[in-house]
Amino acid sequence: MKKKIIKNYYQILEFLHRIKTYLEKKYGYHSLERILKKNYKKGELFNFIQVGANDGVSFDFLYDFLVNRNSYGLVIEPIKSYFEQLKYNYKDFPNIQPLQLALHPTEKKISIYRVDDAQLHKYPEWVKGIASFDKQHLLKFNIAENNIITEIVDADNFNNIIEKEIPFNIQDIDYIQVDTEGFDYEVINMIDFGIVKPKIVKYESVNLSADKQAELEKLFKTMGYYLFKEDSDTIAINRKEIKL
């Protein structure tokens, strides 16, 4: 009886796997995590930049993926308390370099609005991840104004950062991830894609206007990327380099 149950269990798993594969092929359903794991096996070289890394482990599968590869990259986070957590979480991975900066095309100092750490307990956990250059971004999530603080942070543009800080040849970059709560359009437009040619780009599109979303989609499609949506993000894939 027990053997029969186990056999049926594995038959069900196989059936579900076939359904998932069928849906992916027929309807274009994709999972970024699955695609990354398919193309970069454990222990393989992986070069990346993560913009808006928060503490490195919250709200994202990327940390577990990175620490199981031979990863070289930058994890960029401007907010001091989050950056300290980020630095601690990557302390055993010397090829992954935490960088306390915001990305901005012109400014060297900039204000970020965020929920006061002492007030975070009043809100869902994800509120830790909505810090923004735009105070209205927090207010639209019903954050009480007296729970919002302003933090002045250092900033630099993308090109300066990769010239000074990148721990690998930028032409060998595999992956760029951007999550900046409404500033993703500006970050993507700082990248010189004539020089920087990532195989995969993930950016948070849900907080962008329809016009900005359309412009970025046109940009990536013009460069030959295949696009799909996943939750609040858009994923751009270079099909010549990456298997779906």
Buried (B, 14 or more C-beta within 10 A) or exposed (E): EEEEEEEEEEEEEEEEEEEEEEEBEEEEEBBBBEBBBEBBEEEEEBBBBBBBBBBBBBEBEBBEBBBBBEBBBBBBBBBEEBBBBBBEBBEEBEEBBBBBBBBBEEBEEBEBBBBEEEBBEEBEEEBBBBBBBBBEBBEEEEBEEEBBBEBEBBBBBBBEBBEEBBEBEBEEBBBBBBBBBBBBBBBBBBBEBEEBBBBBBBBBBEBBEEEBBEBBBEBBEEEEBBBBEBEEBBBBBBEEEBEB
